[in-house]
Amino acid sequence: MLISATAVVYPAPLIPLTWAIVPLLGVVMFIIGIIVVALNQPQLSALALPIIIVVVLHNLLGLAGGYVVPKALGLDPTICRTIAIEVGMQNSGLAVALTSFWSRTGRPR
């Protein structure tokens, strides 16, 4: 989010860097997340309610941060709302992915 907001303010020098780094960073973070979940699956099953609470807080903080950071950079409120919605959609996608993962795997026996 910070990279995206900064690229809006200072676009020219950061565009090639963003195109090179962000996709790779996303894949690396996704793989790390999968490994962490896989290694801790029994413990995570026992913590379903706290996980739901954390996912909801994660989405709310993402929406708030998606608005506050661009606002602090002095961007127009329309752009701030757009970034907040984009961050919210990405966080919601994460919540859907986690939900579908847990509904497929179920609890350990």
N, C-alpha and C positions, 0 to 999 in steps of 0.2 A: 504494500500500500504506500509506504513511504517512497519507494522508488518511483511508482507511478505518479504520485503527487509532485515529486521533485522534477520528473521529466516533463510535466505540464508547465512548470515554471521556467525551467532551463532546458528546453527541448533539444536544441541543435547538438551540443556535445554529448548528450547522454543517450541519444537514440541508438547509435551503433552498439554501445555498451549494453543497453537494455535488451536489444535483440539477441545479443550473444549470451548473456548471463541468465536472464529470467527464466527461459524455458528449462535450461539445465538445472537451475536451482529448484524449480518446481518439481522436476522428476526426482531429484535427490531427496527432497523433503518428503515426497510421497513414499519413496522406498523406505526411508527411515521410519516413517509412520507405520507402514505395513509390518516392518520387522518388530517394532516396539509392541504393536498390538498382538502379533503372533506369539511373541515370547511371553506375553503377560495375559494370555487369553483366560486361564482359569481365575486369576485374580480379578480381571475385568468383568467376568460374568457375575461375580458376587457383588459387584458395585454398580448395578444397572441404574438405580435411582440417582446416585451422585453423578454418574456419567451423563444422564439426561439433563441434570441441572447445569453441569459444566458446558454442555453443548448449547443450551439456551443462553447462558451467560456469554459464551464465546460469540454467538451471533449478535447479541445486544452490544457487546463491546466493539465488535467489528463495525456495526452500523454507526455507533457513536464515534469511533475513531475515524471511520471513513468520512465523516462530516467535519469533525473537529480539526484534524490535521490539515486538510486543504483550506479550511477557514483560517487557521493560524498562518498559512502561507499567503493569505490575502486573496484567495481566489473568489470568484463570483459565487453567490449562494446557489445558483443553478448548477454550476459545476460541482460544488460541494455535495448537493443532493444526488447528483448523478454518480459520483464516486461512492457515496454511502450506499446507494442502491446496488452498485456493482459489487462492492465488498459484501453486502448482505446476501446477494445471490450466490456468491462463491462460498460463503459460510454455510448457507442453506444446502448447497450441493454437498459440502462435507458432511453435514448432518444426515442427508439422505443416504450418502455412501456408507456412513457408519451404521445407520439403521438397517439398511439392506444387508450389510455384512453380518450384523448380529442376528437378524431374523433368519439368515441362511445357516449360520453356524450353531445357533442355539446355545444352551448351557452345557458345560461339560458333564459327563456322567461319572 
